[in-house]
Amino acid sequence: MNRTIIVRRNYLHFVKKYQRPLSKTVRFNVVKVIPAGSAAAGKKAFTAA
């Protein structure tokens, strides 16, 4: 879960009927997919500089 923003709302946590499963609370939005090969090459160049 890299680069995940977690917003916690702790109110109503004591009322059982208002609790939601974590899978419904956390949503994933993919902004950009970087292939693993190019990410590794970019990382090596960045650390060498």
HTML snippet that shows the backbone in 3Dmol.js (N, CA, C, O; Angstrom):
<script src="https://3Dmol.org/build/3Dmol-min.js"></script>
<div id="view" style="width:600px;height:400px;position:relative"></div>
<script>
const pdb = `
ATOM      1  N   MET A   1       0.829  -1.192   0.000  1.00  0.00           N
ATOM      2  CA  MET A   1       0.000   0.000   0.000  1.00  0.00           C
ATOM      3  C   MET A   1       0.875   1.259   0.000  1.00  0.00           C
ATOM      4  O   MET A   1       0.742   2.118   0.872  1.00  0.00           O
ATOM      5  N   ASN A   2       1.757   1.355  -0.972  1.00  0.00           N
ATOM      6  CA  ASN A   2       2.587   2.544  -1.095  1.00  0.00           C
ATOM      7  C   ASN A   2       1.748   3.704  -1.598  1.00  0.00           C
ATOM      8  O   ASN A   2       0.815   3.512  -2.378  1.00  0.00           O
ATOM      9  N   ARG A   3       2.076   4.893  -1.156  1.00  0.00           N
ATOM     10  CA  ARG A   3       1.401   6.127  -1.571  1.00  0.00           C
ATOM     11  C   ARG A   3      -0.099   6.056  -1.335  1.00  0.00           C
ATOM     12  O   ARG A   3      -0.883   6.466  -2.191  1.00  0.00           O
ATOM     13  N   THR A   4      -0.499   5.549  -0.198  1.00  0.00           N
ATOM     14  CA  THR A   4      -1.915   5.452   0.150  1.00  0.00           C
ATOM     15  C   THR A   4      -2.247   6.517   1.176  1.00  0.00           C
ATOM     16  O   THR A   4      -1.565   6.659   2.191  1.00  0.00           O
ATOM     17  N   ILE A   5      -3.291   7.254   0.900  1.00  0.00           N
ATOM     18  CA  ILE A   5      -3.757   8.268   1.845  1.00  0.00           C
ATOM     19  C   ILE A   5      -4.867   7.648   2.678  1.00  0.00           C
ATOM     20  O   ILE A   5      -5.859   7.162   2.135  1.00  0.00           O
ATOM     21  N   ILE A   6      -4.704   7.664   3.982  1.00  0.00           N
ATOM     22  CA  ILE A   6      -5.705   7.095   4.877  1.00  0.00           C
ATOM     23  C   ILE A   6      -6.343   8.226   5.659  1.00  0.00           C
ATOM     24  O   ILE A   6      -5.676   8.938   6.410  1.00  0.00           O
ATOM     25  N   VAL A   7      -7.633   8.378   5.474  1.00  0.00           N
ATOM     26  CA  VAL A   7      -8.383   9.381   6.223  1.00  0.00           C
ATOM     27  C   VAL A   7      -9.199   8.631   7.255  1.00  0.00           C
ATOM     28  O   VAL A   7     -10.064   7.827   6.907  1.00  0.00           O
ATOM     29  N   ARG A   8      -8.928   8.890   8.521  1.00  0.00           N
ATOM     30  CA  ARG A   8      -9.635   8.186   9.587  1.00  0.00           C
ATOM     31  C   ARG A   8     -10.692   9.086  10.175  1.00  0.00           C
ATOM     32  O   ARG A   8     -10.430  10.235  10.532  1.00  0.00           O
ATOM     33  N   ARG A   9     -11.885   8.550  10.270  1.00  0.00           N
ATOM     34  CA  ARG A   9     -12.956   9.255  10.950  1.00  0.00           C
ATOM     35  C   ARG A   9     -13.357   8.392  12.134  1.00  0.00           C
ATOM     36  O   ARG A   9     -13.983   7.346  11.959  1.00  0.00           O
ATOM     37  N   ASN A  10     -13.006   8.814  13.317  1.00  0.00           N
ATOM     38  CA  ASN A  10     -13.186   7.979  14.496  1.00  0.00           C
ATOM     39  C   ASN A  10     -14.516   8.186  15.194  1.00  0.00           C
ATOM     40  O   ASN A  10     -14.785   7.529  16.200  1.00  0.00           O
ATOM     41  N   TYR A  11     -15.353   9.076  14.693  1.00  0.00           N
ATOM     42  CA  TYR A  11     -16.655   9.231  15.311  1.00  0.00           C
ATOM     43  C   TYR A  11     -17.563   8.074  14.906  1.00  0.00           C
ATOM     44  O   TYR A  11     -17.365   7.474  13.850  1.00  0.00           O
ATOM     45  N   LEU A  12     -18.534   7.762  15.715  1.00  0.00           N
ATOM     46  CA  LEU A  12     -19.483   6.661  15.522  1.00  0.00           C
ATOM     47  C   LEU A  12     -18.802   5.293  15.517  1.00  0.00           C
ATOM     48  O   LEU A  12     -19.390   4.315  15.054  1.00  0.00           O
ATOM     49  N   HIS A  13     -17.561   5.210  16.031  1.00  0.00           N
ATOM     50  CA  HIS A  13     -16.906   3.907  16.051  1.00  0.00           C
ATOM     51  C   HIS A  13     -17.479   3.012  17.138  1.00  0.00           C
ATOM     52  O   HIS A  13     -17.256   1.801  17.134  1.00  0.00           O
ATOM     53  N   PHE A  14     -18.209   3.598  18.058  1.00  0.00           N
ATOM     54  CA  PHE A  14     -18.751   2.806  19.160  1.00  0.00           C
ATOM     55  C   PHE A  14     -20.152   2.292  18.847  1.00  0.00           C
ATOM     56  O   PHE A  14     -20.684   1.491  19.615  1.00  0.00           O
ATOM     57  N   VAL A  15     -20.769   2.724  17.745  1.00  0.00           N
ATOM     58  CA  VAL A  15     -22.093   2.244  17.359  1.00  0.00           C
ATOM     59  C   VAL A  15     -21.894   1.186  16.279  1.00  0.00           C
ATOM     60  O   VAL A  15     -21.398   1.493  15.195  1.00  0.00           O
ATOM     61  N   LYS A  16     -22.272  -0.042  16.564  1.00  0.00           N
ATOM     62  CA  LYS A  16     -21.949  -1.156  15.679  1.00  0.00           C
ATOM     63  C   LYS A  16     -22.578  -1.020  14.303  1.00  0.00           C
ATOM     64  O   LYS A  16     -21.953  -1.383  13.307  1.00  0.00           O
ATOM     65  N   LYS A  17     -23.794  -0.508  14.223  1.00  0.00           N
ATOM     66  CA  LYS A  17     -24.460  -0.464  12.917  1.00  0.00           C
ATOM     67  C   LYS A  17     -23.845   0.563  11.973  1.00  0.00           C
ATOM     68  O   LYS A  17     -24.133   0.548  10.776  1.00  0.00           O
ATOM     69  N   TYR A  18     -22.991   1.468  12.500  1.00  0.00           N
ATOM     70  CA  TYR A  18     -22.346   2.451  11.646  1.00  0.00           C
ATOM     71  C   TYR A  18     -20.930   2.052  11.236  1.00  0.00           C
ATOM     72  O   TYR A  18     -20.248   2.818  10.556  1.00  0.00           O
ATOM     73  N   GLN A  19     -20.481   0.868  11.640  1.00  0.00           N
ATOM     74  CA  GLN A  19     -19.146   0.424  11.267  1.00  0.00           C
ATOM     75  C   GLN A  19     -19.168  -0.131   9.852  1.00  0.00           C
ATOM     76  O   GLN A  19     -20.138  -0.765   9.437  1.00  0.00           O
ATOM     77  N   ARG A  20     -18.086   0.114   9.116  1.00  0.00           N
ATOM     78  CA  ARG A  20     -17.960  -0.397   7.752  1.00  0.00           C
ATOM     79  C   ARG A  20     -16.717  -1.275   7.646  1.00  0.00           C
ATOM     80  O   ARG A  20     -15.737  -1.055   8.357  1.00  0.00           O
ATOM     81  N   PRO A  21     -16.756  -2.265   6.765  1.00  0.00           N
ATOM     82  CA  PRO A  21     -15.555  -3.068   6.535  1.00  0.00           C
ATOM     83  C   PRO A  21     -14.433  -2.214   5.941  1.00  0.00           C
ATOM     84  O   PRO A  21     -14.699  -1.235   5.244  1.00  0.00           O
ATOM     85  N   LEU A  22     -13.195  -2.581   6.212  1.00  0.00           N
ATOM     86  CA  LEU A  22     -12.060  -1.814   5.720  1.00  0.00           C
ATOM     87  C   LEU A  22     -12.004  -1.811   4.196  1.00  0.00           C
ATOM     88  O   LEU A  22     -11.584  -0.823   3.594  1.00  0.00           O
ATOM     89  N   SER A  23     -12.423  -2.905   3.567  1.00  0.00           N
ATOM     90  CA  SER A  23     -12.380  -2.982   2.113  1.00  0.00           C
ATOM     91  C   SER A  23     -13.321  -1.972   1.462  1.00  0.00           C
ATOM     92  O   SER A  23     -13.065  -1.519   0.346  1.00  0.00           O
ATOM     93  N   LYS A  24     -14.398  -1.620   2.141  1.00  0.00           N
ATOM     94  CA  LYS A  24     -15.311  -0.621   1.592  1.00  0.00           C
ATOM     95  C   LYS A  24     -14.868   0.795   1.942  1.00  0.00           C
ATOM     96  O   LYS A  24     -15.262   1.755   1.279  1.00  0.00           O
ATOM     97  N   THR A  25     -14.048   0.925   2.987  1.00  0.00           N
ATOM     98  CA  THR A  25     -13.618   2.249   3.424  1.00  0.00           C
ATOM     99  C   THR A  25     -12.425   2.738   2.607  1.00  0.00           C
ATOM    100  O   THR A  25     -12.367   3.910   2.238  1.00  0.00           O
ATOM    101  N   VAL A  26     -11.469   1.845   2.320  1.00  0.00           N
ATOM    102  CA  VAL A  26     -10.267   2.219   1.584  1.00  0.00           C
ATOM    103  C   VAL A  26     -10.524   2.007   0.104  1.00  0.00           C
ATOM    104  O   VAL A  26     -10.903   0.913  -0.315  1.00  0.00           O
ATOM    105  N   ARG A  27     -10.319   3.054  -0.689  1.00  0.00           N
ATOM    106  CA  ARG A  27     -10.509   2.957  -2.137  1.00  0.00           C
ATOM    107  C   ARG A  27      -9.181   3.232  -2.819  1.00  0.00           C
ATOM    108  O   ARG A  27      -8.371   4.020  -2.331  1.00  0.00           O
ATOM    109  N   PHE A  28      -8.967   2.580  -3.943  1.00  0.00           N
ATOM    110  CA  PHE A  28      -7.718   2.716  -4.666  1.00  0.00           C
ATOM    111  C   PHE A  28      -7.978   3.400  -6.001  1.00  0.00           C
ATOM    112  O   PHE A  28      -8.804   2.942  -6.790  1.00  0.00           O
ATOM    113  N   ASN A  29      -7.276   4.488  -6.248  1.00  0.00           N
ATOM    114  CA  ASN A  29      -7.339   5.174  -7.531  1.00  0.00           C
ATOM    115  C   ASN A  29      -5.954   5.120  -8.158  1.00  0.00           C
ATOM    116  O   ASN A  29      -4.984   5.612  -7.580  1.00  0.00           O
ATOM    117  N   VAL A  30      -5.864   4.517  -9.350  1.00  0.00           N
ATOM    118  CA  VAL A  30      -4.585   4.401 -10.039  1.00  0.00           C
ATOM    119  C   VAL A  30      -4.417   5.637 -10.909  1.00  0.00           C
ATOM    120  O   VAL A  30      -5.181   5.850 -11.851  1.00  0.00           O
ATOM    121  N   VAL A  31      -3.420   6.446 -10.593  1.00  0.00           N
ATOM    122  CA  VAL A  31      -3.172   7.667 -11.356  1.00  0.00           C
ATOM    123  C   VAL A  31      -2.278   7.368 -12.548  1.00  0.00           C
ATOM    124  O   VAL A  31      -2.578   7.773 -13.671  1.00  0.00           O
ATOM    125  N   LYS A  32      -1.183   6.662 -12.307  1.00  0.00           N
ATOM    126  CA  LYS A  32      -0.262   6.339 -13.385  1.00  0.00           C
ATOM    127  C   LYS A  32       0.464   5.052 -13.033  1.00  0.00           C
ATOM    128  O   LYS A  32       0.895   4.865 -11.895  1.00  0.00           O
ATOM    129  N   VAL A  33       0.600   4.167 -14.013  1.00  0.00           N
ATOM    130  CA  VAL A  33       1.303   2.905 -13.804  1.00  0.00           C
ATOM    131  C   VAL A  33       2.671   3.018 -14.455  1.00  0.00           C
ATOM    132  O   VAL A  33       2.775   3.269 -15.656  1.00  0.00           O
ATOM    133  N   ILE A  34       3.725   2.831 -13.658  1.00  0.00           N
ATOM    134  CA  ILE A  34       5.096   2.863 -14.174  1.00  0.00           C
ATOM    135  C   ILE A  34       5.611   1.426 -14.181  1.00  0.00           C
ATOM    136  O   ILE A  34       5.627   0.774 -13.137  1.00  0.00           O
ATOM    137  N   PRO A  35       6.032   0.925 -15.338  1.00  0.00           N
ATOM    138  CA  PRO A  35       6.550  -0.448 -15.389  1.00  0.00           C
ATOM    139  C   PRO A  35       7.747  -0.625 -14.460  1.00  0.00           C
ATOM    140  O   PRO A  35       8.509   0.315 -14.232  1.00  0.00           O
ATOM    141  N   ALA A  36       7.907  -1.822 -13.932  1.00  0.00           N
ATOM    142  CA  ALA A  36       8.941  -2.085 -12.931  1.00  0.00           C
ATOM    143  C   ALA A  36      10.342  -1.915 -13.510  1.00  0.00           C
ATOM    144  O   ALA A  36      11.239  -1.470 -12.795  1.00  0.00           O
ATOM    145  N   GLY A  37      10.558  -2.253 -14.777  1.00  0.00           N
ATOM    146  CA  GLY A  37      11.885  -2.139 -15.384  1.00  0.00           C
ATOM    147  C   GLY A  37      12.363  -0.705 -15.469  1.00  0.00           C
ATOM    148  O   GLY A  37      13.514  -0.416 -15.141  1.00  0.00           O
ATOM    149  N   SER A  38      11.491   0.204 -15.907  1.00  0.00           N
ATOM    150  CA  SER A  38      11.904   1.602 -16.044  1.00  0.00           C
ATOM    151  C   SER A  38      12.068   2.263 -14.679  1.00  0.00           C
ATOM    152  O   SER A  38      12.900   3.157 -14.524  1.00  0.00           O
ATOM    153  N   ALA A  39      11.293   1.837 -13.698  1.00  0.00           N
ATOM    154  CA  ALA A  39      11.408   2.412 -12.354  1.00  0.00           C
ATOM    155  C   ALA A  39      12.748   2.034 -11.731  1.00  0.00           C
ATOM    156  O   ALA A  39      13.375   2.857 -11.063  1.00  0.00           O
ATOM    157  N   ALA A  40      13.192   0.794 -11.944  1.00  0.00           N
ATOM    158  CA  ALA A  40      14.468   0.355 -11.380  1.00  0.00           C
ATOM    159  C   ALA A  40      15.628   1.091 -12.043  1.00  0.00           C
ATOM    160  O   ALA A  40      16.585   1.471 -11.367  1.00  0.00           O
ATOM    161  N   ALA A  41      15.554   1.297 -13.361  1.00  0.00           N
ATOM    162  CA  ALA A  41      16.623   2.003 -14.071  1.00  0.00           C
ATOM    163  C   ALA A  41      16.689   3.457 -13.615  1.00  0.00           C
ATOM    164  O   ALA A  41      17.778   4.001 -13.432  1.00  0.00           O
ATOM    165  N   GLY A  42      15.547   4.079 -13.433  1.00  0.00           N
ATOM    166  CA  GLY A  42      15.515   5.462 -12.973  1.00  0.00           C
ATOM    167  C   GLY A  42      16.058   5.589 -11.566  1.00  0.00           C
ATOM    168  O   GLY A  42      16.701   6.584 -11.232  1.00  0.00           O
ATOM    169  N   LYS A  43      15.806   4.599 -10.747  1.00  0.00           N
ATOM    170  CA  LYS A  43      16.281   4.635  -9.362  1.00  0.00           C
ATOM    171  C   LYS A  43      17.804   4.531  -9.324  1.00  0.00           C
ATOM    172  O   LYS A  43      18.451   5.226  -8.541  1.00  0.00           O
ATOM    173  N   LYS A  44      18.386   3.662 -10.168  1.00  0.00           N
ATOM    174  CA  LYS A  44      19.841   3.516 -10.193  1.00  0.00           C
ATOM    175  C   LYS A  44      20.501   4.817 -10.653  1.00  0.00           C
ATOM    176  O   LYS A  44      21.506   5.240 -10.081  1.00  0.00           O
ATOM    177  N   ALA A  45      19.939   5.447 -11.682  1.00  0.00           N
ATOM    178  CA  ALA A  45      20.513   6.691 -12.189  1.00  0.00           C
ATOM    179  C   ALA A  45      20.409   7.787 -11.134  1.00  0.00           C
ATOM    180  O   ALA A  45      21.310   8.616 -11.007  1.00  0.00           O
ATOM    181  N   PHE A  46      19.331   7.794 -10.390  1.00  0.00           N
ATOM    182  CA  PHE A  46      19.127   8.840  -9.378  1.00  0.00           C
ATOM    183  C   PHE A  46      20.112   8.675  -8.222  1.00  0.00           C
ATOM    184  O   PHE A  46      20.639   9.666  -7.716  1.00  0.00           O
ATOM    185  N   THR A  47      20.366   7.430  -7.796  1.00  0.00           N
ATOM    186  CA  THR A  47      21.279   7.216  -6.677  1.00  0.00           C
ATOM    187  C   THR A  47      22.729   7.471  -7.091  1.00  0.00           C
ATOM    188  O   THR A  47      23.537   7.887  -6.261  1.00  0.00           O
ATOM    189  N   ALA A  48      23.073   7.229  -8.365  1.00  0.00           N
ATOM    190  CA  ALA A  48      24.441   7.456  -8.822  1.00  0.00           C
ATOM    191  C   ALA A  48      24.745   8.948  -8.903  1.00  0.00           C
ATOM    192  O   ALA A  48      25.883   9.359  -8.675  1.00  0.00           O
ATOM    193  N   ALA A  49      23.756   9.751  -9.220  1.00  0.00           N
ATOM    194  CA  ALA A  49      23.972  11.202  -9.337  1.00  0.00           C
ATOM    195  C   ALA A  49      24.019  11.778  -7.979  1.00  0.00           C
ATOM    196  O   ALA A  49      24.192  12.987  -7.826  1.00  0.00           O
TER     197      ALA A  49
END
`;
const viewer = $3Dmol.createViewer("view");
viewer.addModel(pdb, "pdb");
viewer.setStyle({}, {cartoon: {color: "spectrum"}});
viewer.zoomTo();
viewer.render();
</script>
